[in-house]
Amino acid sequence: MNILRLIVLLCAWLAITGPAHAESVLAQFLPEQSAGELVEGADGFGPIRDDLPVAPVLRGGERVAWAFITTDFVGTTGYSGKPIHTMVAVDDEARIAGVQLVHHSEPIVLIGIPEAKVQTMVEGYRGLDLIAEAKAGGTGHDVEIISGATVTVMVIDDSIVRSGLKVARTLGLGGLAAPVAQAGPSFEINPEAPAPSSWTEMEGDGTLRRMVIEVGQVNEAFATNADPRAVRRALTEPPETTFIEMQVALASVPSIGQALLGEAQNTNLQSWLKPGEQAIAVVGRGLYSFKGSGYVRGGIFDRIVLIQDDVSVRFHDRDHRRINGLAPEDAPDFPEMDLFKIPAESGFDPGKPFRIQLLVHRDVGPVEKVFTTFDLGYQLPQQYLRAVAPPPAPPEAVAAADAAAAIAEPSESRAQAELWKRIWMDSEVKIAILGAMLAVLTLVFFFQHFAVRNERRFYIFRMAYLTVTLVVLGWMFNAQLSVVNIMALTGSLVSGFSWQAFLLDPLTFILWFAVAAALLFWGRGAYCGWLCPFGALQELTNQIARKLRIPQWTLPWGLHERLWPIKYMIFLGLFGVSLASIEQAERLAEVEPFKTAIILNFVRAWPFVAYAVALLVAGLFVERFYCRYLCPLGAGLAIPARLRMFDWLKRYRECGNPCQTCANECPVQSIHPTGEINPNECINCLHCQVLYQSETKCPVVIRRLKRRESVAASPAPRLGPAPAGHPNATPRLKT
């Protein structure tokens, strides 16, 4: 992974040398906000404090609350990979006096769920008692989950509560105060603690903590739900049926990891963890999964959360590893066995009690769900801990340490830099797979004459490559580029470029660099024809349609040529709108079916699904129908592709006059009847290069073969002695 580390270092240098923005998020958004909409009866904001990004909310000249933006205090990265900015007001009693969703880029909210519904959910935090939340570890309230936006809602909830507690403690609101260092002895993990010998022993001494929820308990919990549909959708299994059995252990403790995972897996676990990081092992069985499938799309495990005091840790896919097998011989069989990393910066203390909260949902409609929670408490047994009594520090040393800590407090930009670096390091496998795909494709393009020599083998290779693009790059990794990326880049260049926003998604970042290079060498076809998941989906479904003998339609050239400009019109329209409002442009960018078909796996409102399916159905009859006529991303890539420096596709003088074989067989009709290839429309599928060497279809090749055969079949010249009298005849000797 030396190449990966070089890339990360290069990106870090670019991020450091890029423009820095020390201004708080609150300072950016405060001038546009209305105090009266945030806090009832308020008439203005006071100046932002110099020591803390908070501003007084004024009513008649008197302060009634403190306003702040959550992003200034905690990470708020949502489903889109961008921050969700929420403005919160907290009064002197540490109650939330007002909340407003200020700015976000969540695709599921922008185009899938009404904005008003999310705003109503956010406003429901008015009156939340932060003192009670501090006592309950941030879970003293019910989270109003919106179906289809679980990840987004959980990020908003987590950011409101955690940032509210930080502000209230810093300002001393409601009697809350910043935590004081423990004066007495503290505890740390004892690396020399003996390992338990069996699963039964671990269950008996508390090394493993177990929670069993039966169907009857779940039905009872939903019976009290305000939505009457929850009762009508009760589970029909017998009440004593196990809904879920879940067990938890703090696997980062060396002796526990050794006993639970075995030597090899425990070694891998310890090498995975960085200093200060911990990990829990979670195993489960029953009707319900503690993982679910939401993390595949959103990257966040939305069914479980670790809570300790007011610290809450939600696990991302980069913090997750599967357990291959349990070491104890008496361990039960669990279909789900997983490790979850707890970041060092979370503030988690392994020596203190914590709990795992399980979110259980019940479907009450086609896309609607209701939720309830269950808690599994955990306390690391005393035999794994040892006391540590730090020496008392003199007052001047304490003051110096506090001052140093204040100076060293990471800014949001530094926190974001740490975030993207960690994401890159945690995405090594994904980056390696994408790198391998790019390397293979580059070799194919450079040595295309050899790659396409065998038509059948090349067809199998192309179908396999497109399958990997669709399944791995698209559905698994969500690495689908969009015209929104082009508009976001343009907007960033206009408003002040920053690398941070683009580095948070390493696969998209690498793909764009690869596409930029490919535009100079091969044009837009390198991405559109090989690396676009939706393009791969269209071609694969069309190939299936051909196998099923579904008729293929070839549009008349005149009509086909006049439909080409539509995608350029769409792109220019979106680009123009983005200059005025990037949010409005993102909504209009739903002309792309990528989010529905690739990112959200068709789990969306029916109009979006119907639109995506309609495009795929059209593609069954006209191959890559969407790519040809509607794709604004393809149009956006075709414009800079005019700078292409090389022409790799070989042609004969006879191409187009009279031969029309390549033009008739081009999958996207990018070859003019006169023989030239339109680089704006070519997807570099290399089918014309297959035909270029075909001994059964290309007239030029066939004619050459026949000429060789005729030459080979013509009579060979006589090699015997010349007849008498011939100048070359051998003279006779006289006797």
Buried (B, 14 or more C-beta within 10 A) or exposed (E): EEEBEEBBEEBBEEBEEEEEBEEBBBBBBBEEBEBBEBBEEBBBBBEBBEEBBBBBBBBEEEBBBBBBBBBBBBBBBBBBBBBBBBBBBBBBBBBBBBBBBBBBBBBBBBBBBEEEEBBEBBEBBBEBBBBEBBEBBBBBBEBEBBBBBBBBBBBBBBBBBBBBBBBBBBBEBBEBEEEEEEEEEBBEBBEEBEBBEBBEBBBEEBBBBEBEBBBBBBBEBBEEBEBEBBBEBBBEBEEEBBBBBBBBBBBBBBBBBBBBBBEEBBEBBBEBBEEEBBBBBBBBBBBBEBBBEBBBBBBBBBBBBBBBBBBBBBBBBBBBBEBEEBBBEEBEEBEBBBBBBBBEBBBBBBBEEBBBBBBBBBEBEEBEBBBBBBEBEBEBBBBBBBEEEEEEEEEEEEEEEEEEEEEEEEEBBEBBBBBBBBBBBBBBEBBEBBBEBBEBBBEBBEEBEEBBEEBEEBBEBBEEBBEBBBBBBBBBBBBBBBBBBBBBBBBBEEEEEBBBBBBBBBBBBBBBEBBEEBBEBBBBBBBBBBBBBBBBBBBBBBBEBEEEEEEEEEBEEEEBBEBBEBBBEBBBBBBEBBEEEBEEBBEBBBBBBBBBBBBBBEBBBEEBBEBBBEBBEBBBEBBBBBBBBBBBBBBBBBBBBEEBEEEBBEBBEBBBEEBBBBBEBBBBBBBBEEBEBBBBBBBBBBBBBBBBBBEEBBBBBEEEEEEEEEEEEEEEEEEEEEEEEEEEEEEEEEE
